[in-house]
């Protein structure tokens, strides 16, 4: 993989060569093809989809639905109807939680983990308060991995739902999702996999995982903001009630009530984000052209290099696994006496963009007795030289604050 060439393909990276952008877990930069695809759509293809029969609208509908086929292939889903376009991962999870919770009864259990994002936790907390559900959280090991014996013990309580992140957005931990799904299915639980952090770093195969639902966002895979994907097994989507009510998601409306459309239309009420979906298709094409073998090779080297480099920084406390195996290129750490916001602001003065805060994972940080951390998350355009700059800048931060 020619990283120099790849960097040239990202307009913002190209325009800011002195910026080390390390906030990819929050949002990735947009590939040139994504921007071009959306621009072309607005300039020459813009029309409402599904509802009109004139040529321009039929072309827009074809462009939109072609991406559904593309996402089906990207995830190796069995049916195109199993692919739902949403506003993002948060909207996707809320769609699932809202629908499933309707069928749960008081006392039913929900099993999550201490490393879940707030977008997985908070919707279930709201549903639990409304329906009288019970929530359990599987703890982590000292090195930031899921405590599998504890997880299995909680599974013995027979939860109705299991929510698991494929890759932690703080620790970089890659969870054994396939094994988790298999264990959860043995006790009859429905499983949702949050692949938001995984989608840009590794291939996803929903049939191999056998998960019931899987979600990810466009803006984490070098695509547009405002669009996400909800995969669901066809039989479950047919049973799940809609989340957004309005136009397009109906078969018929009368004074006495409405008959809902079949999936995917049932979950895509209102005017869809067509240009964003087209941009998502371009982003997935870019990733597939690069190839997972090249992407993973480059990011494996970066992960190994960053682990060694960060652990060489005096006083730095690295959260999560300290070995490359079973790890994605996401690194969160604390510097004793340095508030994450202060540290991030000082790094910004050195042209290094990192995230400082709790990263929407307050439960995880509480397990480390921390209110927050600094996070470095790498992507395909990052380099070893940028990591070297980070190490030097972190030393400056310590000097600045301690003298």
Secondary structure as UniProt FT lines:
FT   HELIX           3..8
FT   HELIX           11..15
FT   TURN            17..18
FT   STRAND          20..21
FT   TURN            24..26
FT   HELIX           32..40
FT   HELIX           41..45
FT   HELIX           55..75
FT   HELIX           80..82
FT   STRAND          83..86
FT   HELIX           89..103
FT   TURN            106..107
FT   STRAND          109..113
FT   TURN            114..115
FT   HELIX           118..131
FT   STRAND          134..138
FT   TURN            142..143
FT   HELIX           148..155
FT   TURN            156..157
FT   STRAND          161..165
FT   TURN            169..171
FT   STRAND          173..174
FT   HELIX           177..186
FT   TURN            187..188
FT   STRAND          190..194
FT   TURN            196..201
FT   HELIX           206..209
FT   STRAND          213..217
FT   HELIX           218..220
FT   TURN            221..222
FT   STRAND          228..232
FT   HELIX           234..239
FT   STRAND          250..254
FT   TURN            255..256
FT   STRAND          257..260
FT   TURN            263..264
FT   HELIX           265..267
FT   HELIX           274..290
FT   HELIX           292..311
FT   TURN            314..315
FT   STRAND          316..319
FT   TURN            325..326
FT   STRAND          330..335
FT   TURN            336..337
FT   HELIX           340..349
FT   TURN            350..351
FT   STRAND          352..353
FT   STRAND          355..357
FT   TURN            359..360
FT   HELIX           362..367
FT   TURN            368..369
FT   STRAND          373..377
FT   TURN            380..381
FT   HELIX           384..402
//
